[in-house]
Amino acid sequence: METKFAPTRKRPVNLTIDETLVMQARAYTSNLSATIESLLAEFVVAKQSALRDRQRGADTCAADWNAVHASIGSFADEHSTL
């Protein structure tokens, strides 16, 4: 999954990453910062997508419940204390 973000200003950040993992990663990439940025961008997109999916599910559930309520009313309607 390739993620494209508009070029923006970059700033240094401090990360604590396992030294052995960094050495192993350097065997596969000459630009560790770009690789980490790409992986982080994919992570953010995946989390945003999961959040949208969860919201869609909640919206569908609410719409279904509202349809049931509109059709047959609420159980509590029969037990009004007024």
C-alpha positions, 0 to 999 in steps of 0.5 A, spaced: 500 500 500 503 506 497 501 512 501 502 519 498 502 525 502 503 532 500 511 534 501 511 538 508 516 541 512 520 536 516 523 536 523 527 532 527 524 528 532 527 523 537 525 516 537 528 510 541 529 504 536 532 497 538 539 498 535 539 491 532 533 492 528 536 499 526 542 495 523 538 490 520 534 495 517 540 499 514 541 492 510 535 494 506 534 501 506 539 507 505 534 512 507 532 510 514 528 516 515 524 515 509 523 508 510 520 510 517 516 516 515 513 511 509 511 506 514 508 511 519 504 514 514 501 507 512 500 506 519 496 512 520 492 511 514 490 504 516 488 507 523 484 512 520 480 507 515 479 503 521 476 509 525 472 511 519 469 503 518 468 503 526 464 510 525 460 507 519 458 501 523 456 505 529 452 509 524 448 503 521 447 500 528 444 507 530 440 508 523 437 500 524 435 502 531 432 508 529 428 504 524 426 499 529 423 505 534 420 508 528 416 502 526 414 499 533 416 504 538 420 503 544 419 498 550 419 503 555 413 507 552 408 501 555 411 503 562 410 510 562 409 513 569 406 519 567 
